[in-house]
Amino acid sequence: MSAPARDHVPSRPTWRCRACGIAWPCSPAKLRLLAKYRGDMPGLLVHLVTLREEAAADQFAQHHPGAQSADLHRRFTDWVPVRSH
């Protein structure tokens, strides 16, 4: 079952947002993920790394060599706040 078009979720295999069409995770998706994983940033990072690897596999399967792993890293995980205790 797919999500309604208004939800900011990825459309595979392109990994673009179904709602706004930009590279996922878009700003609304990031805000939703931060709220969902509030208090569990390690869990959020594990989730995003898993999705990043799926995106890399999808792009490799589509023969998009321009999708460098560093670009996917920035896109999927660099925005997650890391706090030291």
C-alpha distances in whole Angstrom, upper triangle without the diagonal:
4,7,9,12,15,13,15,13,14,13,14,16,18,17,18,17,14,16,20,20,22,22,19,20,21,24,21,19,22,23,20,20,24,24,21,23,27,29,27,28,28,25,23,25,24,20,21,24,21,19,22,22,19,20,23,22,20,23,25,23,23,27,27,30,31,28,30,29,32,30,26,28,29,26,24,27,30,29,28,32,34,36,39,41
4,7,9,11,10,12,10,10,9,11,14,15,14,14,13,10,12,16,16,18,18,16,17,18,20,18,16,19,21,18,18,22,22,20,22,25,28,26,26,27,24,22,24,23,19,20,22,20,17,20,21,18,18,21,21,18,21,23,22,21,25,25,28,28,25,28,27,29,27,24,26,27,23,21,24,27,26,26,29,32,34,38,39
4,6,8,6,9,7,10,10,12,15,16,14,14,11,9,10,14,14,17,17,15,15,16,18,15,13,17,18,15,16,19,19,17,20,23,26,24,25,26,23,20,23,22,19,19,22,20,17,20,21,18,18,22,22,19,22,25,24,23,27,26,29,28,26,28,27,29,26,23,25,25,22,20,23,26,24,24,27,30,32,36,37
4,5,6,9,9,11,11,14,17,17,16,14,12,8,9,12,14,16,18,16,16,16,18,15,14,18,18,15,17,21,20,19,22,24,28,27,27,28,25,23,25,25,22,21,24,23,20,22,24,21,21,25,25,22,24,27,26,25,28,27,30,30,27,30,29,31,28,25,27,27,23,22,25,27,25,26,28,31,34,37,39
4,5,8,8,10,10,13,16,15,14,12,9,6,5,9,10,13,15,14,15,14,16,13,13,17,18,16,18,21,21,20,23,25,29,28,27,29,26,23,25,26,22,21,24,23,20,22,24,21,20,23,24,21,22,26,25,23,27,25,28,28,25,28,28,29,26,24,26,25,22,21,24,26,24,25,28,31,34,37,39
4,6,9,11,12,16,18,17,15,13,10,7,5,8,11,13,15,14,14,13,14,11,11,15,15,13,16,19,18,18,21,23,27,26,26,28,25,22,25,26,22,21,24,24,20,22,25,23,21,25,26,23,24,28,27,26,29,27,30,29,26,29,29,29,26,24,26,25,21,21,23,25,23,23,26,29,32,35,37
4,6,9,11,14,17,16,14,12,8,7,6,9,11,13,14,12,12,11,12,9,8,12,12,10,12,15,15,15,18,20,23,23,22,24,22,19,21,22,18,18,21,20,17,19,22,20,19,22,23,21,22,26,26,25,28,26,29,27,25,27,26,27,24,21,23,22,19,18,20,22,20,20,23,26,29,32,34
4,7,9,13,15,14,11,9,6,6,5,7,9,10,11,8,8,7,9,7,5,9,10,9,10,13,14,14,16,18,22,21,20,22,20,17,18,20,16,15,18,18,15,16,19,18,16,20,21,19,20,23,24,23,25,23,26,24,21,23,23,23,20,18,19,19,15,14,17,19,17,17,20,23,26,30,32
4,7,10,12,12,9,8,5,6,7,9,10,11,10,7,8,9,11,9,7,10,12,10,11,14,15,14,16,19,22,20,19,21,18,15,17,17,14,13,16,15,12,14,16,14,13,17,18,16,17,21,21,20,23,21,23,23,20,22,21,22,19,16,18,18,14,13,16,18,17,17,21,23,26,30,32
4,6,9,8,5,5,5,6,9,10,9,10,8,6,7,9,12,12,9,12,14,13,13,16,18,16,18,21,24,22,20,21,19,16,17,17,14,12,15,14,10,11,14,11,10,13,15,12,13,17,17,16,19,17,20,19,16,19,18,19,17,14,16,16,13,12,15,18,17,18,21,24,27,30,33
4,6,6,5,5,6,6,9,11,9,10,10,8,11,12,15,15,13,15,18,17,16,20,21,20,21,24,27,25,24,25,22,20,20,20,17,15,17,16,12,13,15,12,10,14,14,11,12,16,15,14,17,16,19,19,16,19,19,21,18,16,18,19,15,15,18,21,20,21,25,27,31,34,36
3,5,5,7,9,9,13,14,12,13,11,10,12,14,18,18,15,17,20,19,18,22,23,22,23,26,28,26,25,25,22,20,20,19,16,15,16,14,11,12,13,9,8,11,11,8,10,13,12,11,14,14,17,17,15,18,17,20,17,15,18,19,16,15,18,21,21,22,26,28,31,34,37
4,6,8,11,12,15,16,13,14,12,11,14,16,20,20,17,19,22,21,20,24,25,24,25,28,30,28,26,26,24,21,21,20,18,16,16,15,12,12,12,9,7,10,9,6,7,10,9,8,11,11,14,15,13,16,16,19,16,14,17,19,16,15,19,21,22,23,27,29,32,35,38
4,5,9,10,13,13,10,10,8,9,12,13,17,18,16,18,21,20,20,23,25,24,25,28,30,28,26,26,24,21,21,21,18,16,17,16,12,12,13,11,8,10,11,8,7,11,11,9,12,10,13,13,11,14,15,17,15,13,16,17,14,14,18,20,20,22,26,28,31,34,37
4,7,9,12,12,9,9,6,6,8,10,14,15,12,14,17,17,16,19,21,20,21,24,26,24,22,22,21,18,18,18,15,13,14,13,10,10,12,10,7,10,11,9,9,13,13,12,14,12,15,14,11,14,14,16,13,11,14,14,11,11,14,17,17,18,22,24,28,31,34
4,6,9,8,5,5,4,5,8,8,12,13,11,13,16,16,16,19,21,20,22,24,27,25,23,24,23,19,19,20,17,15,17,16,13,13,15,13,10,13,15,12,12,16,16,14,17,14,17,16,13,16,17,18,14,13,15,15,12,12,16,18,17,19,22,25,29,32,35
4,5,6,5,5,6,5,7,7,10,10,9,11,14,13,14,17,18,18,20,22,25,24,22,24,22,19,19,20,17,15,18,17,14,14,17,15,13,16,18,15,15,19,19,18,20,18,21,19,17,19,19,20,17,15,17,17,13,13,16,18,17,18,22,25,28,31,34
4,6,6,8,10,9,10,10,13,12,11,14,16,15,16,19,20,19,21,24,27,26,25,26,24,21,22,23,19,18,20,19,16,17,19,17,15,18,19,16,17,21,20,19,22,20,23,22,20,22,23,24,20,18,21,20,17,16,20,22,20,22,25,28,31,34,37
4,6,9,11,10,11,9,11,10,10,13,14,14,16,18,19,19,21,23,27,26,25,27,25,22,23,24,21,19,22,22,18,19,22,20,18,21,23,20,20,24,24,22,25,23,26,24,22,25,25,25,22,20,22,21,18,18,21,22,20,22,24,28,31,34,37
4,6,9,9,11,8,10,9,10,13,14,15,16,19,20,20,22,24,28,27,25,27,26,22,23,25,22,20,22,23,19,19,22,21,18,21,23,20,20,24,24,22,24,22,24,22,20,23,24,24,20,19,21,20,16,17,20,21,19,21,24,27,30,34,36
4,7,8,10,9,12,12,12,15,17,17,18,20,22,22,24,26,29,28,26,28,26,23,23,24,22,19,21,21,18,18,20,19,16,18,20,17,17,21,21,18,21,18,21,19,17,20,21,22,18,17,19,18,15,16,19,20,19,21,24,28,31,34,37
4,6,8,6,10,11,11,13,15,16,17,19,21,21,22,24,27,26,24,25,24,21,21,23,20,17,19,20,16,16,19,18,14,17,19,17,16,19,20,18,20,17,19,17,15,18,18,18,15,14,16,15,11,13,16,17,16,18,22,25,28,31,34
4,6,6,10,12,11,12,15,16,15,17,20,20,21,23,26,24,22,23,22,18,18,20,17,14,16,17,13,12,15,14,11,13,16,14,13,17,18,16,18,15,17,14,12,14,15,15,11,10,13,12,8,10,13,14,14,16,20,22,26,29,32
3,5,8,10,8,9,12,12,12,14,17,17,17,20,22,21,19,20,19,15,15,17,14,11,13,14,10,10,14,13,10,13,15,14,13,17,18,17,19,16,18,17,14,15,15,15,12,10,12,12,8,8,11,13,12,14,18,20,24,27,30
4,7,8,5,6,9,10,9,11,14,14,15,17,20,18,16,17,16,13,13,15,12,9,12,13,10,10,14,13,11,14,17,15,16,19,20,19,21,19,20,18,15,16,16,15,13,11,12,11,7,7,10,11,10,11,15,18,21,24,27
4,6,5,6,9,10,11,12,14,15,16,18,21,20,18,20,19,15,16,18,16,13,16,17,14,14,17,17,15,17,20,18,18,22,23,22,23,21,22,20,17,19,18,18,15,13,14,13,9,10,12,13,11,13,16,19,22,26,28
4,5,5,6,9,10,11,12,14,15,16,19,19,17,20,19,15,16,19,17,14,18,19,16,16,20,20,18,20,23,22,22,25,27,25,27,24,25,23,20,21,21,19,17,16,16,14,11,12,13,13,10,12,14,18,20,24,27
4,5,5,6,9,10,11,12,14,15,19,19,17,20,19,15,17,20,17,15,19,20,17,18,21,21,19,22,24,23,23,26,28,26,29,26,28,26,23,24,23,22,20,18,19,17,14,14,15,16,13,14,16,19,22,26,28
4,5,5,6,9,10,10,12,14,17,17,15,18,16,12,14,16,13,12,15,16,13,14,18,17,16,19,21,20,20,24,25,24,26,24,25,24,21,22,21,20,18,16,16,15,12,11,13,14,12,12,15,18,21,24,27
4,5,5,6,9,10,10,12,15,14,12,15,14,10,12,15,12,10,14,15,13,14,18,18,16,19,22,21,21,24,26,25,27,24,26,24,20,21,20,19,17,15,14,13,11,9,10,11,8,9,11,15,17,21,23
4,5,5,6,9,10,10,14,14,13,16,15,12,14,17,15,13,17,18,17,18,21,21,20,23,25,24,25,28,29,29,31,28,29,27,24,25,23,22,20,18,18,16,14,13,13,14,11,10,12,15,17,21,23
4,6,5,6,9,10,13,13,13,16,14,11,14,16,13,13,17,17,15,17,20,20,19,22,24,24,25,28,29,28,31,28,30,28,25,26,24,24,22,19,19,18,16,14,14,16,13,12,14,17,19,23,24
4,5,5,6,8,11,11,10,12,11,7,10,12,10,10,13,14,13,14,18,17,17,20,22,22,23,26,27,27,29,27,28,27,23,24,21,21,20,17,16,16,14,11,12,14,11,10,12,15,17,20,22
4,6,5,6,9,9,8,11,11,8,10,13,12,11,15,16,15,17,20,20,20,22,25,25,25,28,30,30,32,29,30,28,25,25,23,22,21,18,17,16,15,13,12,13,10,8,9,12,14,17,19
4,6,5,9,10,10,14,12,10,13,16,14,14,18,19,18,20,23,23,23,25,27,27,28,31,32,32,34,32,33,32,28,28,26,26,24,22,21,20,18,16,15,17,14,12,12,15,16,19,20
4,6,9,9,10,13,10,9,12,14,11,13,16,16,16,18,21,21,21,24,26,25,27,30,30,31,33,31,32,31,28,28,26,25,24,22,21,20,19,16,15,18,15,13,14,16,17,20,21
4,6,5,6,9,7,6,9,11,10,11,14,15,15,17,20,20,21,23,25,25,27,29,30,31,33,31,32,31,27,27,24,24,23,20,19,19,18,15,14,16,14,11,12,13,14,17,18
4,6,7,10,10,9,12,14,13,14,17,18,19,20,23,23,24,26,28,29,30,32,33,34,36,34,34,33,30,29,26,26,25,23,21,20,20,17,15,17,14,11,11,12,12,15,16
4,6,9,9,9,12,14,14,15,18,19,20,21,24,25,26,28,29,30,31,34,35,36,38,36,36,35,31,30,27,26,26,24,22,22,21,19,16,18,16,12,11,11,11,13,13
4,5,5,6,9,10,11,12,14,16,17,18,20,22,23,24,26,27,29,30,32,33,35,33,33,32,28,28,25,24,24,22,19,20,20,16,14,16,15,11,11,11,11,13,14
4,5,5,6,9,10,10,12,14,15,16,18,20,21,22,24,25,26,28,30,31,32,30,30,29,25,24,21,20,21,19,16,16,16,13,11,12,11,7,8,7,9,12,13
4,5,5,6,9,10,10,12,14,15,17,19,20,21,23,24,25,27,29,30,31,29,29,29,25,24,20,20,21,18,15,17,17,14,11,13,13,10,10,9,11,12,14
4,5,5,6,9,10,11,13,14,16,17,18,20,21,23,24,26,27,29,30,29,29,29,25,24,21,21,21,18,16,18,17,14,12,15,14,11,12,12,14,16,17
4,5,5,6,9,10,11,12,14,15,16,18,20,21,22,24,26,27,28,26,27,26,22,22,19,19,19,16,14,15,14,10,9,12,11,8,10,11,13,16,18
4,5,5,6,8,10,10,12,14,15,16,18,20,21,22,24,25,26,24,24,24,20,19,16,16,16,13,11,12,12,9,7,10,10,7,10,10,13,15,17
4,6,5,6,9,10,11,13,14,15,17,19,20,21,23,24,26,24,24,24,21,20,16,17,18,14,12,15,14,11,9,13,14,11,14,13,16,18,19
4,6,5,6,9,10,11,12,14,16,17,18,20,21,23,25,23,24,24,20,20,17,17,17,14,13,15,14,10,10,13,14,11,14,15,18,20,22
4,5,5,6,9,10,10,12,14,15,16,18,20,21,22,20,21,20,17,16,13,14,14,10,9,11,10,6,6,10,11,9,13,14,17,20,22
4,5,5,6,9,10,10,12,14,15,16,18,20,21,19,19,19,15,15,11,12,13,10,8,11,11,7,7,11,12,11,14,15,18,20,23
4,5,5,6,9,10,11,12,14,15,17,19,20,19,19,20,16,16,13,15,15,12,11,14,13,10,10,14,16,14,18,18,21,23,25
4,5,5,6,9,10,10,12,14,15,16,18,17,18,18,14,15,13,14,14,10,10,13,11,8,10,14,14,14,18,19,22,25,27
4,5,5,6,9,10,10,12,14,15,16,15,15,15,11,11,9,11,10,6,7,10,9,6,8,11,13,13,17,18,22,24,27
4,5,5,6,9,10,10,12,14,15,14,14,15,12,12,9,12,12,9,9,13,12,10,11,15,17,17,20,21,24,26,29
4,5,5,6,9,10,10,12,14,14,15,16,13,14,12,15,14,11,12,15,13,11,14,17,18,18,22,23,26,29,31
4,5,5,6,8,10,10,12,11,12,13,9,11,10,13,11,8,11,13,11,10,13,15,17,18,21,23,26,29,32
4,5,5,6,9,10,10,9,10,11,7,8,7,11,10,7,10,13,12,11,13,16,18,19,23,24,27,29,32
4,5,5,6,9,10,10,11,13,10,11,11,14,14,11,13,16,15,14,17,19,21,22,26,26,30,32,35
4,5,5,6,9,9,11,13,10,13,12,16,15,12,15,17,15,14,18,20,22,23,26,28,31,34,37
4,5,5,6,5,7,9,7,10,11,14,12,10,14,16,14,14,17,19,21,23,26,28,31,34,37
4,5,5,6,7,9,8,10,11,14,14,12,15,18,17,17,19,21,24,25,28,29,33,35,38
4,5,8,10,12,11,14,14,18,17,15,18,21,19,19,22,24,26,27,31,32,36,38,41
4,6,9,11,10,14,15,18,17,15,19,21,19,19,22,24,26,28,31,33,36,39,42
4,6,9,9,12,14,17,16,15,19,20,19,20,23,25,27,28,32,33,37,39,42
4,5,6,9,12,14,13,12,16,17,16,17,20,22,24,26,29,31,34,37,40
4,5,7,10,12,12,12,15,17,16,18,20,21,23,26,29,30,34,36,39
4,6,9,11,9,11,14,14,14,16,19,19,21,24,27,28,32,34,38
4,6,8,7,7,10,11,11,13,15,16,18,20,24,25,29,31,34
4,5,5,7,9,10,11,12,14,14,17,19,22,23,27,29,32
4,5,5,6,9,10,10,11,12,15,17,20,21,24,26,29
4,5,5,6,9,10,10,10,13,15,18,18,22,24,27
4,5,5,6,9,10,10,12,15,18,19,23,25,29
4,5,5,6,8,9,12,14,17,18,22,24,28
4,5,5,6,6,10,11,14,15,19,21,24
4,6,6,5,7,10,13,14,18,20,24
4,6,7,8,10,14,16,19,22,25
4,6,7,9,12,14,18,21,24
4,5,6,9,10,14,17,20
4,6,8,9,13,16,19
4,6,9,12,16,19
4,6,10,13,16
4,6,10,13
4,7,10
4,6
4
